[in-house]
Amino acid sequence: GGGNPLLTMNAIATRAARRRDLPIDGLRDSIVVGDGVLRFLEDTGLASSGPEFVHAHEFGHHLQFEMDAAMRSSRYAGTGGYADDGDARRKEMMADAIAAYFLAHDRGGNMGEEEI
C-alpha cells in the first residue's frame, strides 16, 4: 500500500519524547511530508512554492509545541491557552498564521503579497 499517494497525503510535525525516565539517544523533533502531498502540489502547479508553505505550517506546530510547554508550566495553564488540546481548528489556524508570518518576513521566505 505505500505506493498509493492517497495513503501518504499528509504532513505532520512530530515531537520527540521528553521524559526523563525514558532517554532515547538520537530521537529528535521532526517534520514528515508524505509523497502524496508533494505529488498533489506538483499536479496543481504549486511545486515551486508549495513545499515551503507545508514546511512553514508544520514548523509552526513546532513553535506551538514550545508555547504549549511554556503554558503548561505557567500560571495560565488550563485557561484556554495552548494547553487546551480540544481545539484542533485553532491550532491549525495558528500554524497557518505562523507560516504566513515567516513566509512574508524579509528574513524568512521573503514572499510578496501575491505569492502568499
Secondary structure as UniProt FT lines:
FT   TURN            2..3
FT   HELIX           5..8
FT   STRAND          11..14
FT   TURN            20..21
FT   TURN            25..26
FT   STRAND          30..33
FT   HELIX           35..43
FT   TURN            44..45
FT   TURN            47..49
FT   HELIX           50..72
FT   TURN            75..80
FT   TURN            82..83
FT   TURN            85..86
FT   HELIX           88..104
FT   TURN            106..109
FT   TURN            113..115
//
